[in-house]
Amino acid sequence: MTLAKANHGKIPATVITGFLGAGKTTMIRNLLQNADGKRIALIINEFGDLGVDGDVLKGCGAEACSEDDIIELTNGCICCTVADDFIPTMTKLLERENRPDHIVIETSGLALPQPLVAAFNWPDIRSEVTVDGVVTVVDSAAVAAGRFADDHDKVDALRVDDDNLDHESPLEELFEDQLTAADLIVLNKTDLIDASGLKSVRDEVASRINRKPTMIEAKNGEVAAAILLGLGVGTEGEIANRKSHHEMEHEAGEEHDHDEFDSFVVELGAISDPAAFIDRLKRVIAEHDVLRLKGFADVPGKPMRLLIQAVGSRIDQYYDRAWAAGEARGTRLVVIGLHDMDEAAVRAAIAALV
């Protein structure tokens, strides 16, 4: 063992998970800007071909995490590509001369944290890194709106005619799986609901899991670094007791995939009237039940890109950074929805907005 390893022991890693649009990237951005001198390596896994989250974080200007410390995995959901993507990435990270003080892993909003955490038990990883904790970020406004709650009475009525009908929706299963893995649950976006709504969200989240992890409230992803990076759980040692729906299906001989969800990238020209574009985009999202939309827009006369982040019909927008020299300007949006989303219709509807 080298002197550095003897002095510092295992590198702590924090897994940050949560459904699409819960605010994971915003929380990590705040974390990097308030890291108290820690050097952080960041691994980002996105669902979709356009790496929006990594691009946002590379532009945050935080000294704690340089662009070389940000690694993007876009070959698929990290929970399904652990051996092909995650293990080699971790190995290369650990071979660096200047190793990080802490590793933060942002999973896709459609990822299961359990297989990823279990991968920390691989011998070459376990001897070097420990999972400080799993942080699950919850979009409180989405929970309050019933996004993750099926109408079970309606499903039960339908089951009279179809015994094979699944009781739980893909959204509901993922929501519960991500909560089940948590050491810390962050109820984010609490500023978007009132006190009564927040109590209902707390009760709803608590009802989804048998364990009782710590639950805190936040707005705009503002959580102190000392809270996020100081859990000290060693979650890899107990992840077998936090099985997901999909892991239990594996044990029953079923395969886990993401056929329940689709994503695609829409490329457009310049957006001359961004306010009107955003207003009409809300109607398209609502009409086609788009779960998540994110990307960048080119606004003529503006030296900076317009970042667009939509969760359902709630859309945030701001100019995040200047277009780089030689960078091709354009509008590129990732659209994510359930498998029965009509891609052609959504593409046409968005294209008609320009």
C-alpha positions in Angstrom: 0.0 0.0 0.0 1.3 3.4 -0.9 1.8 6.2 1.6 -1.1 8.1 0.0 -3.4 5.2 0.4 -2.3 4.6 3.9 -3.0 8.2 4.8 -6.3 8.6 3.1 -7.8 5.1 3.0 -10.6 4.3 0.6 -11.9 7.1 -1.6 -15.6 7.9 -0.6 -18.1 7.9 -3.5 -21.6 9.4 -3.4 -24.3 8.1 -5.7 -26.9 10.7 -6.6 -30.1 9.3 -8.1 -33.7 10.4 -8.7 -36.2 10.4 -11.5 -36.0 12.6 -14.6 -36.0 16.3 -13.7 -35.8 15.9 -10.0 -32.9 18.4 -9.8 -29.9 16.1 -9.6 -27.7 18.2 -11.9 -28.6 21.5 -10.2 -27.8 20.0 -6.8 -24.4 18.8 -8.1 -23.7 22.1 -9.6 -24.3 23.8 -6.2 -22.2 21.1 -4.5 -19.2 21.7 -6.8 -19.4 25.4 -6.2 -19.3 24.9 -2.4 -17.0 21.9 -2.1 -14.8 23.4 0.7 -11.6 22.6 -1.1 -12.4 19.0 -1.9 -11.3 17.8 -5.3 -14.2 15.9 -6.8 -14.4 13.6 -9.7 -17.8 13.4 -11.4 -19.2 10.5 -13.4 -22.4 11.3 -15.3 -24.8 8.8 -16.9 -27.5 10.2 -19.2 -30.5 8.5 -20.9 -30.3 9.9 -24.5 -27.6 10.7 -27.0 -27.1 14.4 -26.1 -25.0 15.0 -23.0 -26.8 18.0 -21.6 -26.1 17.5 -17.9 -22.3 17.0 -18.4 -22.2 20.1 -20.6 -24.0 22.2 -17.9 -21.6 21.0 -15.2 -18.5 21.6 -17.3 -19.6 25.2 -17.6 -20.1 25.8 -13.9 -16.6 27.1 -13.4 -16.1 25.3 -10.1 -12.5 24.9 -9.0 -13.4 21.6 -7.2 -14.1 19.8 -10.5 -12.2 20.6 -13.7 -13.4 19.4 -17.1 -10.9 16.6 -16.9 -12.6 15.4 -13.7 -16.0 15.1 -15.4 -16.6 11.7 -17.1 -19.7 11.1 -19.2 -21.2 7.7 -19.9 -23.7 7.8 -22.7 -23.7 4.2 -24.0 -26.9 3.4 -22.1 -28.3 3.2 -18.6 -25.4 2.6 -16.1 -27.4 0.0 -14.2 -27.3 -2.2 -17.4 -23.7 -1.4 -18.4 -21.8 -1.8 -15.2 -19.2 -4.2 -16.5 -18.7 -2.5 -19.8 -18.7 1.1 -18.8 -18.6 1.8 -15.0 -15.9 -0.7 -13.9 -13.4 0.4 -16.7 -14.2 4.1 -15.9 -13.5 3.6 -12.2 -10.3 1.7 -12.9 -8.9 4.5 -15.0 -9.9 7.1 -12.4 -8.1 5.2 -9.7 -5.0 4.9 -11.8 -4.6 8.7 -12.0 -1.6 10.2 -10.4 -3.7 12.9 -8.7 -6.6 10.9 -7.3 -9.8 12.8 -6.2 -10.8 13.3 -2.6 -14.4 12.3 -3.4 -16.2 10.7 -6.4 -19.8 11.8 -7.2 -21.8 9.6 -9.6 -25.0 11.1 -11.1 -27.2 8.3 -12.5 -29.6 8.6 -15.3 -33.1 9.5 -14.2 -34.2 6.0 -15.4 -31.4 4.1 -13.6 -31.6 1.7 -10.8 -29.0 2.5 -8.1 -28.8 -1.0 -6.8 -26.7 -2.7 -9.5 -24.4 0.3 -9.5 -23.8 0.2 -5.8 -23.4 -3.6 -5.9 -20.5 -3.1 -8.4 -18.5 -1.5 -5.6 -18.1 -5.0 -4.2 -15.9 -5.9 -7.2 -12.5 -6.8 -5.6 -10.5 -4.2 -7.5 -13.0 -1.5 -6.6 -13.9 -2.5 -3.0 -10.2 -2.3 -1.9 -10.0 1.3 -3.1 -13.4 3.0 -2.9 -16.4 2.9 -0.6 -19.9 4.2 -1.1 -20.3 7.0 1.3 -24.0 7.0 0.6 -26.8 7.0 -1.9 -28.7 10.3 -2.2 -32.1 10.1 -3.9 -33.5 13.4 -5.1 -37.3 13.8 -5.3 -39.2 16.3 -7.3 -41.7 17.3 -4.6 -44.0 19.1 -7.0 -44.2 16.1 -9.3 -45.1 13.8 -6.4 -47.7 16.3 -5.2 -49.2 16.3 -8.7 -49.5 12.5 -8.6 -47.0 11.7 -11.3 -45.8 8.5 -9.5 -49.2 7.3 -8.3 -51.3 5.0 -10.5 -55.1 4.9 -10.0 -55.0 1.5 -8.3 -58.8 1.3 -8.0 -59.1 1.6 -11.8 -56.3 -0.9 -12.3 -58.1 -3.4 -10.1 -61.3 -2.9 -12.0 -59.5 -3.6 -15.3 -57.9 -6.7 -13.9 -61.3 -8.4 -13.8 -60.9 -8.6 -17.5 -57.2 -9.1 -17.7 -55.4 -11.2 -15.0 -52.0 -10.3 -16.5 -52.3 -6.6 -16.0 -49.4 -5.1 -14.1 -50.5 -3.3 -11.0 -47.6 -0.8 -11.1 -46.6 1.6 -13.8 -43.0 1.9 -15.0 -42.8 5.4 -13.3 -44.1 4.1 -10.0 -41.7 1.1 -10.0 -38.7 3.4 -10.7 -39.7 5.9 -8.1 -39.9 3.1 -5.4 -36.6 1.5 -6.6 -34.7 4.7 -6.3 -36.2 5.5 -2.8 -35.4 1.9 -1.7 -31.7 2.4 -2.3 -31.5 5.7 -0.5 -29.4 6.6 2.6 -30.6 10.2 2.3 -33.8 11.4 0.6 -33.8 15.1 -0.6 -37.3 16.5 -1.1 -36.4 19.1 -3.7 -38.4 21.9 -5.2 -40.3 22.5 -2.0 -40.8 26.1 -2.9 -43.3 24.9 -5.6 -45.8 23.5 -3.1 -47.4 24.7 0.1 -47.1 23.3 3.6 -50.0 20.9 3.2 -48.7 19.6 -0.1 -45.3 19.1 1.4 -46.7 17.0 4.3 -48.6 14.9 1.7 -45.3 14.4 -0.2 -43.5 13.3 3.0 -46.3 10.8 3.8 -46.3 9.5 0.2 -42.5 9.0 0.1 -42.5 7.3 3.5 -45.3 5.0 2.4 -43.2 3.7 -0.5 -40.4 2.1 1.5 -40.0 -0.1 4.5 -36.7 1.5 5.7 -36.6 5.0 7.2 -33.7 6.9 5.7 -33.1 10.5 6.6 -35.3 12.8 4.7 -34.5 16.5 4.3 -36.1 19.4 2.3 -34.5 21.6 -0.3 -35.2 24.2 -3.0 -33.1 24.7 -6.1 -31.0 21.7 -5.1 -29.3 23.7 -2.3 -27.9 21.2 0.2 -24.7 21.7 2.1 -21.7 19.7 0.9 -21.0 18.5 4.4 -24.4 16.8 4.4 -24.2 15.2 0.9 -20.6 14.1 1.3 -20.4 13.0 4.9 -22.9 10.1 5.2 -20.2 7.5 5.9 -22.6 4.5 5.3 -20.6 2.1 3.2 -23.7 1.2 1.3 -22.1 -1.5 -0.8 -22.1 -3.7 2.3 -25.9 -3.7 2.6 -27.2 -3.1 -0.9 -28.4 -6.8 -1.1 -31.1 -5.8 1.4 -32.4 -3.0 -0.8 -33.5 -5.0 -3.9 -35.4 -3.3 -6.7 -38.4 -4.5 -8.5 -36.2 -5.3 -11.5 -33.7 -7.3 -9.4 -36.6 -9.4 -8.1 -37.8 -9.9 -11.6 -34.2 -11.0 -12.6 -34.4 -13.6 -9.8 -37.7 -14.8 -11.4 -36.0 -15.2 -14.7 -37.2 -11.9 -16.3 -34.9 -9.4 -18.1 -34.6 -5.8 -17.1 -34.7 -3.3 -20.0 -35.9 0.2 -20.6 -38.5 -0.6 -23.3 -41.0 1.4 -21.2 -39.2 4.6 -22.2 -38.0 6.2 -25.4 -35.7 9.2 -26.1 -34.7 11.1 -29.2 -33.0 14.4 -30.1 -34.7 17.2 -32.0 -32.4 19.6 -33.9 -33.8 23.0 -34.9 -32.5 26.2 -36.2 -32.3 29.5 -34.4 -35.2 30.5 -32.0 -36.0 34.2 -32.7 -38.6 34.6 -30.1 -37.7 32.3 -27.1 -40.6 33.4 -24.9 -43.2 32.5 -27.5 -41.3 29.2 -28.3 -41.3 28.2 -24.6 -45.0 29.1 -24.2 -46.0 26.9 -27.2 -43.6 24.2 -26.2 -45.5 23.8 -22.9 -48.7 22.9 -24.9 -46.8 20.3 -27.0 -45.4 18.7 -23.8 -48.8 18.5 -22.2 -50.5 17.2 -25.3 -48.0 14.4 -25.8 -47.3 13.7 -22.1 -43.5 14.3 -22.5 -41.8 13.3 -19.2 -38.6 15.3 -19.7 -37.2 17.7 -22.2 -33.8 19.4 -22.0 -31.2 21.0 -24.3 -29.9 24.2 -25.7 -31.3 26.9 -28.0 -29.6 29.4 -30.4 -31.1 32.8 -30.0 -30.0 35.3 -32.7 -28.1 38.2 -31.4 -27.3 36.5 -28.1 -23.7 35.5 -27.5 -24.8 32.8 -25.0 -26.7 29.5 -25.3 -30.2 29.4 -23.9 -30.5 26.3 -21.6 -34.0 24.8 -21.6 -35.0 22.3 -18.8 -38.6 21.0 -18.8 -40.2 18.6 -16.3 -43.7 18.0 -17.6 -45.0 21.4 -18.5 -42.8 23.2 -16.0 -40.0 24.8 -18.0 -36.9 26.6 -16.7 -34.7 28.7 -19.0 -31.5 30.7 -18.6 -28.4 31.6 -20.6 -25.7 29.3 -19.2 -22.5 30.1 -21.2 -21.2 31.8 -24.3 -21.0 29.8 -27.5 -17.4 28.6 -27.8 -15.2 29.7 -30.7 -15.8 27.4 -33.6 -18.8 25.7 -31.9 -21.7 25.2 -34.3 -24.7 27.2 -33.1 -28.1 25.5 -33.1 -31.0 24.2 -31.1 -30.8 20.6 -29.8 -33.4 19.2 -27.5 -33.6 15.7 -25.8 -37.1 14.4 -25.5 -37.9 11.6 -23.1 -41.3 9.9 -22.7 -43.0 6.6 -22.3 -42.6 3.9 -25.0 -46.0 4.7 -26.6 -45.1 8.3 -27.2 -45.6 9.2 -30.9 -42.1 10.3 -31.9 -43.0 11.5 -35.3 -45.9 13.6 -34.0 -43.8 15.1 -31.3 -41.0 16.0 -33.7 -43.4 17.6 -36.1 -45.1 19.6 -33.3 -41.8 20.9 -32.0 -40.5 21.7 -35.5 -43.7 23.7 -36.2 -42.9 26.0 -33.2 -39.9 27.6 -35.1 
